Amino acid sequence: MSDQNPANEELTTTRLSLRRPTAADIDAIFAIHNDPATCVHNPSDALAQRHDAQQLYQRWNDQWQRCGYGYWVVRHHDMTRQLGFCGVKPMDLAGMKILNLFYRFDASTWGQGLATEAATVVAAWAARQVPDLPLIARVRPDNIASQRVAIRAGLNRAEHLDGPGYDGFDWIFAANLPNSHTPK
């Protein structure tokens, strides 16, 4: 990481503000992750009870404390309502340490370019703050909208890394892959 303290960093775009989640966001975490439409491609992410959202928030908060980064709450500059979440978490993929790019938005916001806008600023943040780790997005083959977000955020298909995920087969989109993991 750079000499900046990313844990206190707020990200902004033309329309959006992204900030670290707080306990006050648990209801929004539950509402978005409890909506069957938002988790249709990742059913294991669906939350059934508010208590599940509290536990998810705690995992997100623990990662922020451990790593100094994580998932951000996304909202319009002029609104207090949370639109969704976007961020990164460290993982392993094909024997390498990576950052997994995550984005999930309230279904009422779909089609407005908000996920792309948030994912693009998060991808740029990751390239500056954690340049040693590749950035990937795991996307179901039938989730065309998510594939478009990944591509518009600067990631490219990395078919050689495709494989089984939690909820089915994952297509991998990546940026900043080391030469040893770049297709020949």
Wavefront OBJ file of the C-alpha trace (Angstrom):
o trace
v 0.000 0.000 0.000
v 1.045 3.565 -0.447
v 1.750 5.989 2.362
v -1.878 7.136 2.348
v -4.193 5.632 4.935
v -6.801 3.923 2.756
v -8.962 2.922 5.735
v -10.092 6.534 6.087
v -10.338 7.172 2.377
v -13.630 8.058 0.785
v -13.871 7.578 -2.952
v -15.879 9.869 -5.198
v -16.974 9.962 -8.814
v -19.049 12.448 -10.755
v -22.267 11.090 -9.258
v -21.232 8.826 -6.400
v -19.670 8.786 -2.950
v -18.166 5.580 -1.617
v -17.397 5.231 2.088
v -16.491 2.530 4.551
v -19.572 0.749 5.929
v -20.729 1.351 9.486
v -23.181 -0.516 11.692
v -25.823 1.983 10.502
v -25.632 0.268 7.068
v -26.804 -3.138 8.308
v -30.398 -2.534 7.189
v -29.189 -1.655 3.660
v -26.892 -4.691 3.622
v -29.882 -6.833 4.511
v -32.275 -5.194 2.047
v -29.929 -5.588 -0.917
v -28.731 -9.096 -0.047
v -32.253 -10.265 0.822
v -33.644 -9.326 -2.601
v -33.754 -12.490 -4.755
v -32.996 -10.427 -7.880
v -29.664 -9.139 -6.559
v -28.404 -12.615 -5.685
v -29.853 -14.593 -8.595
v -26.360 -15.357 -9.969
v -24.838 -15.863 -6.507
v -27.525 -17.512 -4.373
v -25.082 -18.339 -1.581
v -24.776 -14.566 -0.962
v -28.505 -14.215 -0.234
v -29.366 -13.287 3.343
v -32.484 -14.648 5.008
v -32.426 -12.738 8.313
v -31.217 -9.376 9.561
v -28.837 -11.239 11.870
v -27.094 -12.548 8.732
v -26.537 -8.938 7.631
v -25.011 -8.120 11.015
v -22.579 -11.016 10.587
v -21.754 -9.931 7.020
v -21.128 -6.375 8.190
v -18.828 -7.734 10.900
v -16.810 -9.717 8.307
v -16.538 -6.595 6.146
v -15.485 -4.498 9.141
v -12.941 -7.116 10.250
v -11.377 -7.025 6.774
v -11.132 -3.222 6.904
v -9.357 -3.481 10.257
v -7.005 -6.217 9.005
v -6.237 -4.896 5.524
v -7.070 -1.204 5.537
v -9.540 -1.694 2.662
v -12.663 -3.628 1.787
v -16.165 -2.948 0.514
v -17.527 0.571 0.301
v -21.126 1.758 0.648
v -22.180 3.513 -2.551
v -24.635 6.418 -2.654
v -25.421 9.458 -4.805
v -23.658 12.624 -3.616
v -26.985 14.290 -2.873
v -28.740 11.324 -1.253
v -28.359 9.411 1.984
v -29.906 6.172 0.660
v -27.405 3.397 0.040
v -27.503 2.248 -3.588
v -25.221 -0.715 -3.201
v -21.759 -1.916 -2.335
v -18.512 -2.137 -4.247
v -15.019 -3.034 -3.155
v -12.274 -5.601 -2.995
v -11.214 -8.461 -0.791
v -8.001 -10.479 -0.827
v -8.294 -14.071 -1.989
v -6.323 -16.868 -3.618
v -6.951 -17.918 -7.208
v -4.933 -20.473 -9.184
v -2.096 -20.322 -6.663
v -1.789 -16.527 -6.615
v -2.892 -13.838 -4.205
v -5.493 -11.577 -5.818
v -8.045 -8.907 -5.042
v -11.591 -9.913 -5.880
v -13.717 -7.027 -7.183
v -17.256 -7.115 -5.806
v -20.257 -5.034 -6.804
v -23.885 -5.492 -5.831
v -26.544 -2.818 -6.235
v -30.209 -2.409 -5.412
v -32.228 -3.655 -8.394
v -33.938 -0.253 -8.702
v -30.575 1.248 -9.742
v -29.757 -1.229 -12.518
v -29.175 0.107 -16.015
v -27.970 3.537 -14.882
v -24.221 2.857 -15.063
v -23.786 3.156 -11.292
v -22.086 -0.226 -10.817
v -19.697 0.583 -13.656
v -18.919 3.992 -12.171
v -18.263 2.518 -8.725
v -16.277 -0.474 -10.037
v -14.115 1.820 -12.182
v -13.142 4.053 -9.247
v -12.496 0.999 -7.047
v -10.334 -0.616 -9.765
v -8.316 2.598 -10.079
v -7.972 2.754 -6.287
v -6.730 -0.861 -6.206
v -4.167 -0.160 -8.947
v -2.783 2.753 -6.880
v -3.059 1.359 -3.364
v -2.421 -2.380 -3.827
v -0.464 -2.514 -7.107
v 1.218 -5.834 -6.333
v -2.044 -7.789 -6.419
v -3.965 -8.623 -9.588
v -7.577 -7.515 -9.627
v -10.157 -10.058 -10.752
v -13.916 -10.314 -11.013
v -15.629 -13.694 -10.841
v -18.727 -13.640 -13.037
v -21.281 -16.289 -14.003
v -21.297 -16.935 -17.776
v -24.966 -15.897 -18.026
v -24.537 -12.629 -16.061
v -24.040 -10.348 -19.060
v -24.560 -7.134 -17.061
v -21.811 -8.054 -14.585
v -19.468 -8.969 -17.433
v -20.028 -5.512 -18.947
v -19.266 -3.847 -15.613
v -15.987 -5.773 -15.297
v -14.909 -4.878 -18.834
v -15.846 -1.210 -18.463
v -13.903 -1.118 -15.182
v -10.766 -2.134 -17.115
v -10.681 -5.904 -16.631
v -10.222 -8.363 -19.492
v -11.338 -11.966 -19.915
v -8.813 -14.396 -18.504
v -10.328 -17.660 -19.716
v -7.336 -19.684 -18.553
v -8.361 -18.876 -14.960
v -12.033 -19.865 -15.325
v -13.212 -22.553 -12.951
v -15.694 -23.689 -10.341
v -16.907 -21.069 -7.883
v -19.207 -21.076 -4.879
v -22.397 -20.989 -6.950
v -21.336 -22.435 -10.278
v -18.727 -21.984 -12.933
v -16.886 -18.629 -12.806
v -15.647 -16.684 -15.769
v -12.658 -14.618 -14.698
v -12.013 -11.046 -15.745
v -8.642 -9.664 -14.665
v -6.258 -6.722 -14.621
v -2.618 -6.588 -13.595
v -1.949 -10.322 -13.907
v 1.696 -11.336 -13.440
v 3.405 -12.634 -16.588
v 3.337 -16.189 -15.251
v -0.499 -16.050 -15.260
v -0.958 -14.217 -18.555
v -2.090 -16.427 -21.451
v 0.540 -17.085 -24.093
l 1 2 3 4 5 6 7 8 9 10 11 12 13 14 15 16 17 18 19 20 21 22 23 24 25 26 27 28 29 30 31 32 33 34 35 36 37 38 39 40 41 42 43 44 45 46 47 48 49 50 51 52 53 54 55 56 57 58 59 60 61 62 63 64 65 66 67 68 69 70 71 72 73 74 75 76 77 78 79 80 81 82 83 84 85 86 87 88 89 90 91 92 93 94 95 96 97 98 99 100 101 102 103 104 105 106 107 108 109 110 111 112 113 114 115 116 117 118 119 120 121 122 123 124 125 126 127 128 129 130 131 132 133 134 135 136 137 138 139 140 141 142 143 144 145 146 147 148 149 150 151 152 153 154 155 156 157 158 159 160 161 162 163 164 165 166 167 168 169 170 171 172 173 174 175 176 177 178 179 180 181 182 183 184
